[in-house]
Amino acid sequence: MRSGSGKRIFNIAAGDVRLTVKERSLIIWIFLMPLAFMFFFGVSFGGGSGGVPKATITIENRDSGFLARDLVETLRDENLNLVDSLAEGENPVRTLIIPEGFTRNILSREKVELVLRKEKNSNLDAGKAASMAIFRSLAKVGSGLLEIEIEEVKRGDSRFIVQGDSVSGNLWGLSGDRPEAIREYKTRLDTVLAREPLITLKDEFAGKAKEIPGGFQSSVPGSLVMFVLMGMMFSGTAIAAERASGVLKRIAVSPAGKMEIVSAKLLGRMVVAGAQILFLLIAGRFLFGITLGSSYVGLVLLMVAFAFCTGSFALLFGSLFSNPDQVSGFAVLTSLAMASLGGCWWPLEVVSKSFRIVAFCLPTGWAIDGLHKIISFGHGLSSIVPNIFILVSFGVFFLVIASKKLKVTM
């Protein structure tokens, strides 16, 4: 490399980045439009992060006792959307009915039946999640009540004793329906429920996830791949414009050689693509609640390979067309076609074998497959090595052709 070559490459690349930042329409396509698409497609395909769906439950509490209220408060700590009342004419998706006498029957150790009423076409996965949340809340309240019963047994009151496997008496009988005794039970139960749990469960990937990505867990990677590709291809318009206006030839008069100019143009586009990828991944994590997997090294290497591939593709487009308007038109058509065929609009797991073959003939197919391996299925770096290699190979192929086609000399 010639003396000062690195500095020349950096200066040209920095100039391209500054021009990109000044182009407001391109900034909208790079940063704002992807968020809109992530939200639209994420909601259309069920919302959520692709994990346990957030279920909506309308509470119909017919009991005035403290156990019913504690059960509802415990449910509020679950991954649920609780609705206390509905607007006029609005139908509930699913309704939890707490029957009258719930508190008294539980304290009396009598059987109680809760009813979870669901709409016919309600989401089945959300319904299962709601049922599990109710079971967990009942277990919390029940275990707290059991602790109070054990304390009463230890006091030795003859009205509430344990003989072998049987229990004689109950808290309701022990209280004698006295309000002050009921208030004492409530206070003691609230204290138990407010304690930090002795055992906590940490949920993380230990291997491959089985579920097909849905909701935002599907829309975020798909929109990221599509709009990074589209943004880079639109940036090829600038190269075509520089060719048409003679800017590239004027740069060639400087000490910068052809390969330095090509390297600088590639670097500038990779920096923009990297910033776009970082922004969209952060937005996906904190705005849409998706998981990013456990292999951050694998995710970074995959995205660097994708940025290199799309940056090289932008150079190729800019070298093939001298009319900027031609680049813009082909950029839209090509990026949309590659996004749809590459699995950005729907999971590759649900398409036919022939469709998957077409997808893996495109960089988008390898990029979206690698992303889902890392962030949706819990794979590590070793599983996406082929994806990284193929993306880099695509990038080298595009770059070689672009270098031959790009005319920068006087």
Order of alpha helices (4+ residues) and beta strands (2+ residues): alpha-alpha-alpha-beta-alpha-beta-beta-alpha-beta-alpha-beta-beta-alpha-alpha-alpha-alpha-alpha-alpha-alpha-alpha-alpha-alpha
